[in-house]
Amino acid sequence: MTSPASSTITMFGADWCRDCVRTKKQLDELGIDYTYIDLVAEPAAADVAREISGRTNIPVVVYPDASHHVEPSNSDVEAKLRELSLI
């Protein structure tokens, strides 16, 4: 049995980050369910994002298959969502 977290996309981001705003908008427009972790509201979560990605860049998008993107383009996100049959 898989845990609920494994079937969810998690995005680490911040409202001041233009790439974060763009990726969040894309997920919203595609109707994708995801968990958004605001690094301004939850600064400690930045350590989690850095552990996942090995970098300090955001957004970090973690997919249900445990893969992730750091600062993905819209086409990167779309390709991954298609690969996972989420769109």
C-alpha positions as CSV (number, residue, x, y, z in Angstrom):
1,M,0.0,0.0,0.0
2,T,1.4,3.4,-0.9
3,S,1.2,6.4,1.4
4,P,-0.9,9.4,0.3
5,A,2.2,11.5,0.0
6,S,3.6,9.2,-2.7
7,S,0.7,9.9,-5.0
8,T,1.0,13.7,-4.6
9,I,3.2,16.3,-6.2
10,T,5.0,18.5,-3.8
11,M,6.3,21.9,-4.8
12,F,8.7,23.9,-2.7
13,G,8.6,27.6,-3.6
14,A,8.2,31.2,-2.6
15,D,5.9,34.0,-3.9
16,W,8.9,36.3,-4.7
17,C,10.3,33.6,-7.1
18,R,9.1,34.2,-10.6
19,D,9.8,30.6,-11.7
20,C,7.8,29.4,-8.6
21,V,4.8,31.6,-9.6
22,R,5.0,30.3,-13.2
23,T,5.2,26.6,-12.2
24,K,2.4,27.0,-9.6
25,K,0.2,28.8,-12.3
26,Q,0.9,25.9,-14.7
27,L,-0.1,23.2,-12.2
28,D,-3.3,25.2,-11.3
29,E,-4.2,25.7,-14.9
30,L,-3.7,22.0,-15.6
31,G,-5.9,21.1,-12.6
32,I,-3.1,19.1,-11.0
33,D,-3.5,18.4,-7.3
34,Y,-0.3,19.3,-5.4
35,T,1.0,20.3,-2.1
36,Y,2.6,23.8,-2.0
37,I,5.2,24.4,0.6
38,D,5.8,28.2,1.0
39,L,9.4,28.6,2.0
40,V,8.7,32.1,3.3
41,A,6.1,30.8,5.7
42,E,8.1,27.6,6.5
43,P,11.8,28.6,6.3
44,A,12.9,25.2,7.8
45,A,11.4,23.5,4.7
46,A,14.2,25.1,2.6
47,D,16.5,22.5,4.2
48,V,14.2,19.7,3.0
49,A,14.1,21.1,-0.5
50,R,17.9,21.4,-0.5
51,E,18.2,17.8,0.7
52,I,16.0,16.6,-2.1
53,S,17.7,18.6,-4.9
54,G,21.2,19.1,-3.6
55,R,20.8,22.8,-4.6
56,T,19.4,26.0,-3.2
57,N,17.5,26.9,-6.3
58,I,13.7,26.9,-6.3
59,P,11.1,25.8,-7.2
60,V,11.7,22.1,-6.4
61,V,8.9,20.0,-7.7
62,V,8.8,16.4,-6.4
63,Y,6.7,13.9,-8.3
64,P,4.8,10.8,-7.2
65,D,7.6,8.5,-8.6
66,A,10.1,10.3,-6.2
67,S,11.8,12.1,-9.1
68,H,12.2,15.8,-9.0
69,H,12.8,18.9,-11.0
70,V,14.7,22.1,-9.9
71,E,13.7,25.3,-11.7
72,P,11.8,23.3,-14.4
73,S,10.5,24.9,-17.6
74,N,6.8,24.5,-18.4
75,S,7.7,21.9,-21.0
76,D,9.8,19.9,-18.5
77,V,6.8,19.8,-16.1
78,E,4.3,19.0,-18.8
79,A,6.5,16.1,-20.2
80,K,6.8,14.6,-16.7
81,L,3.1,14.9,-16.0
82,R,2.4,13.1,-19.3
83,E,5.0,10.4,-18.4
84,L,3.1,9.9,-15.2
85,S,-0.3,9.9,-17.0
86,L,-1.4,12.8,-14.8
87,I,-2.5,14.9,-17.9
